[in-house]
Amino acid sequence: MLGMLLIAAAGTVQMAQLKTFSDWIVGCDNGLLCQASAMMPETDTSITVTVRRSPEPDASPQVWMRSVDTDIADVVADGHKLGLHLTKNADDAFVVAPPDALKFLDTLRSANKVEGLDPKGKPVGDILVNGATAALLYIDDRQHRLGTRGALVPRGDRPDSSIPAPPALPVRVAVAGSSRPAPKLSAAFVAKVRKDNDCPDEKDPNLVNVDRVDSSHSFATITLICQSGAYNYLSANYVIADGGAPRPAKFDDDNSKEDGDLHYNLYWDAKTHRLDAGMKGRGIGDCGGMQHYVWDGSEFRLVAVEEMTECRGVIDFISVWRAKVVKR
């Protein structure tokens, strides 16, 4: 059922398929940005590990861990402390120092039991290792690193400089934003939208948002609580040209063409000038899909998609498609 929640994009946009190897999930997008994650047990909470690597020949793996509610200070493998250097970042992840990354990954492939330790040296959760070798090998294969000195699995003598350049990303154009104030939707228009969507009794003004997207257009959302779930909020969405009437917002992916102007969990980020959307597979947000759009002056253009098909504690979704954004 979860797969039905994830967006299928239109035209030539081909989403990568995530693969599961025992307790690890892995995927590489159209630009060969790859990520593998150790999941939590299906019936318990533990520690997740994420490995992300860019496709460039000289790119080093980024590795971090997450725990539900406890700091991680080190890792013990088969009774031996690794002495990792960890830094907690602003996103509450415990990042493994780059010089320790390959040592840690080698341990995940060879050890039978791996646990995280808190600052007092007390075990705070298992790190699942079954599937680690296969997942990391998958990344090496997709990025053409097999047998190179910088491979994640047993390394060879082939120089990293022999790795081919990654595929070129498709280009999407985004128009410049504007600091002009956005207009307000009339009460009559909001009431009509709610009535047309079988939510006539909703009156909360906080469920109506209008944001300026460029010098002559604004974007409006009317959240429809009566049509929403516990953690997926449906909204009717409109574009307003200055001096004009609201019209249904256009998106360039299949989901919007099927659902008209209705989308789930839309949020306009004024700092990044992007529109975020998505569906949660369950309330804690450890599975589902996320989409990101830019405004090109007439419609919203898909520029990135991330997914997590397994509901097993990993909140770091995996990129399955992305575009290069050019501003004009």
Secondary structure, 3 states (H helix, E strand, C coil): CHHHHCCCCCCCCCCCCCEEECCEEEEECCCCCEEEEECCCCCCCCEEEEEEECCCCCCCCEEEEEECCCCCCEEEECCEECCCCEEECCCCCEEECHHHHHHHHHHHHHCCCEEEECCCCCEEEEECCCCHHHHHHHHHHHCCCCCECCCCCCCCCECHHHCCCCCCCCEEEECCCCCCCCCCCCHHHHHHHHHHCCCCCCCCHHHEEEEECCCCEEEEEEECHHHCCCCCCEEEEEEEECCCCCEECCECCHHHHHHCCEEECCEEECCCCEEEEEEECCCCCCCEEEEEEEECCCCEEEEEEEEECCCCCCCCCEEEEECEEEEC
